[in-house]
Amino acid sequence: MDLISPRPLLMIAGTKADTKYFSEQAYAQAKEPKELYLIDGATHIDLYDKPEYVTPASSVSTPSSTNT
């Protein structure tokens, strides 16, 4: 995280993803600006090709920052 922060960080994960805890740990360690966006009911693989999950994920903007 030290190499990323304080650049804007956007983590997107499904609430049913086995890998969600990786995103939660990274989010907890990151400095602002940061956002953890959870897609309800999605697994990790669902976020690749299921429109009901991909569409909301692809519409999320990155957190704004003056430190880019």
Secondary structure as GFF3:
##gff-version 3
##sequence-region A 1 68
A	DSSP	beta_strand	9	14	.	.	.	ID=ss1
A	DSSP	alpha_helix	20	29	.	.	.	ID=ss2
A	DSSP	beta_strand	34	39	.	.	.	ID=ss3
A	DSSP	alpha_helix	46	49	.	.	.	ID=ss4
A	DSSP	alpha_helix	51	58	.	.	.	ID=ss5
###
